[in-house]
Amino acid sequence: MPGTFVHELDTPLYKGKISVNTGLFINGQFVDPIDKETIEVHNPTTGKLLTKVAVASAKDVDVAVKAARHAYKTVWGQKVPAYERGRLLNKLADLIEKHFDELTALEALDAGKPHSGAKWDIDATIHNFRYYAGWTDKNSGKTMEASIPIDETKFAYTRHEPIGVCGLIVPWNFPLLITSWKFAPALACGNSIILKPSEVTPLSALKLAELAHEAGFPPGVVNVLPGLGSVTGQAMSEHSGIGKISFTGSTLVGRKIMETAAKTNLKRVTLELGGKSPTIIFNDADLEQAVKWAIGGIFMHNGQVCAAGSRIFVQEGIYEEFLKHFVGASQSLTHGDNFDPSVFQGPLVSKGHMERVLSYIEAGKKEGATLLTGGARLEKDGYYIQPTIFTDVKPDMKIVKEEIFGPVAVVVKFKDEDDAIEQANNTVYGLSSNLFTSDISRALRVAHAIEAGSTYINQTGVPDFQVSFGGIKESGFGKDMGEHALEKQSMSTLAGNYEPDNQHIHYQHTMYLWITFVPMLASGEFILDIFRKDKHRKHPKVRVLNASAVCRQPYLAAGWQGFGPDISDIFQI
């Protein structure tokens, strides 16, 4: 019988109990893993044990996939109207809002982030669910004129269909927020899901499973499997019953997922991977604002952010002044307990990760970089490191080339615009970038020249749920958030045109149509009544589909054009 984690807090920011079931969530209920294995979850602020949670083996993944596929074929997917999917997503958003304080406290406790940052995460999570709830009935295809052969009685259309079962693998730095980036669009498109949270921070995902069940999602639609990436994540990547993996994490693991997908069932893959993002500050920038944003860009959540602006390029005219203010601001940052309202920086997420970051700092010293400030562990319980700034670095140094994922910045001088672009692009990564200037022409020119998935002008990376986010180069491919996140969660399938002899089937989803156009007023709009031959009958007859569509005829232009956006790339085929 699965256990329950109960923790009572009495802090200035939260007073009350937190309760989370620690089992696997499969087919609408919490269950013990087949092998009865668990893993420890620690409080990063103190280093002490919080609880143990169940971990899924390959056998548990197989059980979850079977449940998810059964749900998709019987009570979800195209068996449920889009309106109902939207209603359930909105209901889940309501429940997250109802449990807002508890989830905020849980995220701060488990992930080691200050309460204020956790609060922002939960608020953004709610907005994300509501945003995709609104997309459920707007994910439409297109109607097109059939050009070969030319025949006015024929037309073609595409539709967006769910993939089936999607595997979602999320990191530990923004546990619930990044979960929502994948969870919400996958469900909005009609997929059933298997979510693997990080084994380091699994608690908010387990709470989300509880709330999804309360919201009314049918059993098997939502499954949550805490576990090790090398076991649970690998089993998900290998499983032929999963049609899509959406992963956020390291480039190393992303390569492994891609390789596994290629060797098994060629499942679709979306990868949001590592980053070494540049922050470029020109002479004409507002210096005070540039310092403020640069501090947040690298030291927010201790630099444990994929889009962290860890390489800071400053034009030579303001380099010394920027450096003085930047170092001073970093030394004034407060550190401590996540439930202290005055704290800016909490601990790193784990002992192992803290030791990894410290090893990079040592590498920077040994390779000859100048350590201006920080560079050591803070004398506190838990996993704290001082904000660290290096100068006099070279492009081939580890601290310049590799993603550290910690509170470590390198500051580099540049001469002019071309120099800044060349240095910024001298990386294998291409996730995000930031630039500061008062010249809008330069801002756009440089933004277009930077090799990155996103560029933020006069601010550092704070994504908006309506705007897609993802990288290029070794930062991966595919998008989370915004309209584009729907594209890889569904499939754009071709539907064909009417053929009297029911021949020339060129795609498995082709439909053979009888079309009648009924004019409506003088608006140029027509009602399109659709009929289909039932090919399974010995003497095919025409029968009516429970569907109609409105097509708009643009004056005398040839062909029919559909209405609504064509969003056919991420959680669809």
ABEGO torsion letter per residue (X at the ends): XBBBBBBBBBBAABBEBBBBBABBBBGGBBBBBAAGBBBBBBBAAAGBBABBBBBBBAAAAAAAAAAAAAAAAAABEAABBAAAAAAAAAAAAAAAAAAAAAAAAAAAAAAGBBAAAAAAAAAAAAAAAAAAAAAAAABBBBBBBBAOBBBAABBBBBBBBBAGBBBBBBBAABAAAAAAAAAAAAAAAGBBBBBBBBAABAAAAAAAAAAAAAAGBBBGABBBBBEBAAAAAAAAAABAABABBBBBEBAAAAAAAAAAAAABAGBBBBBBBBBBBBBBBBAABBAAAAAAAAAAAAABGGGBBAABBABBBBBAAAAAAAAAAAAAAAAABBBEBAABAABABBBBABAAAAAAAAAAAAAAAAAGBBBABEGBBBBBBEBBBBBBBBBGBBAABAAAABBAGBBBBBBBBBABAAAAAAAAABBABBABBBBBBABAAAAAAAAAABBBABBBBGBBBBBBAABBBEBBEAAEBEBBEEAAAAAAABBBBBBBBBBAAGBGBABAABBBBBBBBBBBEAAGBBBBBBBBBBAABABBBBBBBBBBBBBBBBEABBEBBBBEBBBAAAABX
